[in-house]
Amino acid sequence: MTTLLLNGRVHSPAMPDASAMAVRDGVVAWLGSDDVGRVQFPDAQVVDLDGAFVAPAFVDSHVHLTATGLTVAGLDLRQATSLRHCLQLLADFVQANPDGTVWGHGWDESGWPERTAPTTADLDGV
């Protein structure tokens, strides 16, 4: 069975004006305009997206699953308020967890006074 999604904003670098997408057996079969989709897939089940955004390319689940696991086991640096604070959080984590690789994530240096992310030298220093 084919499902035809119409009246949407379909993200596709190859077809930036796409407003429709056909899906067959869980696989994107076609992208294009609503009128062409209706002609090419006259027997499809139609879903009106009512202008909603669709991003068909974001389906790399194995990478996201791994990243989720590493995030759970890693060092959450979202609370870091500066480069110095970030490095202190890292040092505290390393002291409490001396074995293995550290997976640090979540910092946003754009709000730090220095506006600079930790360098390799900074991390090696810790």
N, C-alpha and C positions, 0 to 999 in steps of 0.2 A: 504494500500500500504506500502510496506517495502522499505526503503532506505538503501543501503549498502555503507558505507563510507570505502574506500580502500586507501592503500598506505599512511597511516598516522602514527603518534606517539600517541597512545591512552593511556592516563594516567589511570591506574587501578592497585592498590596494589595487587589485586587478580590475575591479569594477566599482569605482567610488560612488556612482549614482544608483547603485542597486537598491531597490525597495522591496524585492521579493526573493524568496529562496525556496527551492524544492528539496525535500528530504525524503530519501527512500531507504528503508531498512537502517535507519540511524546514521546514514551517510549523506552529506550534502551532495546533491545530484546536479544542481543548477543554481545560478544567481542571475538576476536581471530585473526587468521592470514588471509591474503588476500585469499589464495588458498582454505582454508576451508570455508570461507565466500561465495565465488563464488559457491561452491558446495551446501552449505546449503540454499542459497537464490538465485537460478538461475533466478528468475523472478523479482528480486529487481531492483529498479532504482539505478544505480551506480553513485557515486560521487567520483572522484579521488581527494584525499586530497593533492597530490603532496608533501608529507612529512610534512604537517602541523600538529600542536599539537592539540589534542582534549582532553578536560577534562569533561567527561560526568557527574561527580558527583557533580559539582558545580551548583546546581539548588535550593537552599534553599531561595527562593525569599522573603518569609515573614520576615525572619530575616534580610536580606539585606535592605528591604524596611524600616523596623523599624530603623535600624542603620542609614540609609540615613536621615530619619526625625530627629533623635537625633543629627546627625552631623550638619544639617542646623540650628537647634535651640541651639546648644551647643557652647562651647568655643573652638575655633580653636587655638591650641598651637603649630602649625608648626613653627611659627616665634621665639619661645623661643630659646635663645642662651646659656642658662645656667639653672641650677636648680633654682638659685635665680630669674632669669628673668621669668621662668615658674611660680614660686610662686607669683611673682608680678603681672603677667598677670591674674592669678587666683584671687588674692585679688582685683584687679581693677574690674574684672567681677562680683565678689560677691557683691562689694559695689554698682555697678550699677544695679544688679539683686538680691536683698536680699532674695527673696522668691523662694522656690523650690529647686530642685536638680540641680546640675551643671554637665553637661556632657562634660568633657574635653577630647579632642582627638587630635591626630596628632603629638605629640612631639616625638623627637628622641634623647634620651639622649646619644647616641653613639658619637655625635659630641660636646657634652658639655664638658667643662674643667673637671667637676667632674665625668663624665661618669656614673652617677647614676640617676635613675628615682626618682621622689618624693615618699616618704614613706607615709604610712597612718598617721604617726605622723606629717609629713610636711604638709599634706593636712588639718588635723584637726587643726593645728596651725593657718592656714589662716582663 
